[in-house]
Amino acid sequence: MTAVLYRVRQGLRALFAFVIPVDDALASAYLSPALMTHFHAMRHSEQLHSLRVLRALLAAGAISQELAVAALLHDVGKSRYPMSLWQRTLPVLVKRFSPQLLDRLSAGDGVSRWRRGFVVYVHHPAWSADIIAENGGDPDAAWLAAHHADNAATWRDHPLYDQLCRLQAADDTE
């Protein structure tokens, strides 16, 4: 699925997310209380997305605790700054048509409202990893979150390559 179509579908899901309850029992089966606090800090629609990613992984077979944590918290870094729908959508479009412009617009700290979406889009994987690590999460879960938006081929020789590919596949479909 193209990134643009994916974002449109994701936007529609976000619009109607308020009517779908979050399965806290499933999330808490994999997250410590400290990590669960950060899961709850995510937007409702992001919590639902993370649970769909986890369920997709579980449906495909057994998964490690680290992969489950990464599935649930790979986007938790987005909770660092509140963003509107246009701020979440515009970076995807800019990346598609001008990756160099995305690089320029994502430089900075995210405080500026018009650049916030670009900064979060590029930096949320690292922020997610930091949150996992700072709250007692496994280093492998933090690594998976940190690299979930990377080109997986870059990590072909890494011991977590297969898990990274599984996480990315589930994230891309959910």
C-alpha positions, 0 to 999 in steps of 0.5 A: 500500500502506498504511504499516501493511501496508508495515511488516508486510511489511518486518518479515517481510523483516527476519526472514528477511533473514539468509538472503539475501546482500547484493550488495556488487558492485552497491552498490560500483558506485555508492558510493565506499569511504567511502560503502560503509563506511556502507552496511555499517554499516546493518542487513542488512535495510536493505542488502537494502531499499536494493538492492531500491530501486536495482533497482526504479529501474534496472528502470524506466530509466536513473538518475543516479549521484546517484539511485543513491547516494540509493537505496542510502543514503536510510536510512543515518541509521537506523544511528545508533541500534540499534533493535528491531522494535517501535521501527521499527514503533510510529512508523508506527502513531503517525503514522497515528493521531496525527501530533501525538503523533509530533511530540512523541515525536520531539523529543529526541536518541534516547538514551532507548530508548522514544523512540528509534524516534520520533526515528530515524523523523523524523530519519533522512532528515537524518542520511542526508544528513549522512552522504552529504555528510560522506563526499564524496557529491554534494549532489544525492544528499544532498538526495534522501536528506534529502527522501525522506520528505517530501511530494513536492508540497512540492518540485514546483518543485525541479530534483530533483523528478522524481528525488525522485518516482522514489525515493519510488515505489521506496522505497514499493514495496520 
